[in-house]
Amino acid sequence: MLPNASQPSVTDHVPVLAAEVRGLLAVRPGETVVDATFGAGGHSELFAEDLNGSGKLIAIDVDPTVRPGFERFRRHAGVQTRLLRGNFAVVLSQLAGNDVQADAILIDLGVSSMQLDRPERGFSYATDAPLDMRMDPSAPLSARELVNETDERELAGIFRRFGEERYATQIARAIGRTRKNQAITRTGELVDVIKSAIPTPARFGDGHPARRVFQALRIAVNDELGALDSALPDAVRMLRPGGRLAVISFHSLEDRIVKRFMRDQARGCVCPPDFPICVCGHEPVLRELTRRAVRPGAAELAANPRASSARLRAAVKV
Ligand SMILES: C[S@@+](CC[C@H](N)C(=O)[O-])C[C@H]1O[C@@H](n2cnc3c(N)ncnc32)[C@H](O)[C@@H]1O
């Protein structure tokens, strides 16, 4: 069994790819910036510095526990700030629908260190805690319901699709057997079931044996890919011409969505290649600022190993 920790630990938050985000978004005084994933406010601190006393910063986060940190940030930000609590997929659509315009938008996906380091949120396989994983604690579906109430075949599909888990079927079957006797309610129990379902040698390769299943559950519980898919067009709709969008993703599923979206929006004519002349009249909406995803350098990785899977892409509205 895992150690049971019920007290949150205090973390020093380090924003990922900070210099690179700052360089690409190039925020200037007087601009309007949207930090769509406020978290611990690390990136917002940098944007506030770049706004240098004039402009606006709109912060969004689905997790209500960011509020006290936001209030501390607001006191010294030196610019007009607002926290909009909600899913960025919904909030960006509302802002765009109300003709709110922005010069720079950042979406830094996934969970924050604060969420990971609070065992009671149930995101971590490293500490025994209630199985939860909701970024929005008022959302109806937690990992506990998903694990105990989803049929085995669907569970295996989730592990395969969102976690690229090789032993998805075996793990889903082991979950099915276990929950017949008693519901799985704790992260530690789930880790034990996962370990029991995979061959012994596989438990020692490629990171923690529960890493992929935990990632898959988190993505499913929070509909992370659905939110990203629907937020990107609204983010672009909000940008003024010359406005910049940056997205940091933490696994290939997210990065693929961002890459395809930016490529599609940066394309001009979308007529089939054998058409002699263009009939679509399609104009590029974005110009990519990053041909390839930007990855953290050695110094950042040494200081912050959690940044290792981060990939940053950015584009400017033409
Ligand atoms: C990686 S952290 C952001 C860290 C932040 N950039 C910083 O420097 O402190 C991601 C944050 O985004 C929030 N988040 C994730 N998905 C979201 C969504 N769909 N809508 C709103 N907030 C979301 C999480 O609750 C979390 O606080």
The ligand as an SDF file (V2000), in Angstrom:
LIG
                    3D

 27 29  0  0  0  0  0  0  0  0999 V2000
   -0.6620   23.3910  -15.8770 C   0  0  0  0  0  0  0  0  0  0  0  0
   -1.7310   24.3150  -14.8510 S   0  0  0  0  0  0  0  0  0  0  0  0
   -1.4190   25.9720  -15.2780 C   0  0  0  0  0  0  0  0  0  0  0  0
   -0.2730   26.5720  -14.5380 C   0  0  0  0  0  0  0  0  0  0  0  0
   -0.1370   28.0540  -14.7720 C   0  0  0  0  0  0  0  0  0  0  0  0
    0.1940   28.3700  -16.1470 N   0  0  0  0  0  0  0  0  0  0  0  0
    0.8840   28.6260  -13.8510 C   0  0  0  0  0  0  0  0  0  0  0  0
    1.9320   29.1060  -14.3270 O   0  0  0  0  0  0  0  0  0  0  0  0
    0.6890   28.6020  -12.6500 O   0  0  0  0  0  0  0  0  0  0  0  0
   -3.2820   24.0560  -15.5630 C   0  0  0  0  0  0  0  0  0  0  0  0
   -4.4240   24.7680  -14.8900 C   0  0  0  0  0  0  0  0  0  0  0  0
   -5.4710   24.8270  -15.8280 O   0  0  0  0  0  0  0  0  0  0  0  0
   -6.6690   24.4530  -15.2510 C   0  0  0  0  0  0  0  0  0  0  0  0
   -7.4270   23.8150  -16.3110 N   0  0  0  0  0  0  0  0  0  0  0  0
   -7.1850   22.6650  -16.9520 C   0  0  0  0  0  0  0  0  0  0  0  0
   -8.1250   22.4210  -17.8710 N   0  0  0  0  0  0  0  0  0  0  0  0
   -8.9810   23.4770  -17.8250 C   0  0  0  0  0  0  0  0  0  0  0  0
  -10.1600   23.8190  -18.5400 C   0  0  0  0  0  0  0  0  0  0  0  0
  -10.6560   23.0330  -19.4940 N   0  0  0  0  0  0  0  0  0  0  0  0
  -10.7520   24.9810  -18.2490 N   0  0  0  0  0  0  0  0  0  0  0  0
  -10.2670   25.8160  -17.2950 C   0  0  0  0  0  0  0  0  0  0  0  0
   -9.1740   25.5250  -16.5750 N   0  0  0  0  0  0  0  0  0  0  0  0
   -8.5390   24.3720  -16.8310 C   0  0  0  0  0  0  0  0  0  0  0  0
   -6.3250   23.5230  -14.1280 C   0  0  0  0  0  0  0  0  0  0  0  0
   -7.3210   23.5800  -13.1320 O   0  0  0  0  0  0  0  0  0  0  0  0
   -4.9870   24.0670  -13.6630 C   0  0  0  0  0  0  0  0  0  0  0  0
   -5.1500   24.9820  -12.6340 O   0  0  0  0  0  0  0  0  0  0  0  0
  1  2  1  0
  2  3  1  0
  2 10  1  0
  3  4  1  0
  4  5  1  0
  5  6  1  0
  5  7  1  0
  7  8  2  0
  7  9  1  0
 10 11  1  0
 11 12  1  0
 11 26  1  0
 12 13  1  0
 13 14  1  0
 13 24  1  0
 14 15  1  0
 14 23  1  0
 15 16  2  0
 16 17  1  0
 17 18  1  0
 17 23  2  0
 18 19  1  0
 18 20  2  0
 20 21  1  0
 21 22  2  0
 22 23  1  0
 24 25  1  0
 24 26  1  0
 26 27  1  0
M  CHG  2   2   1   9  -1
M  END
$$$$
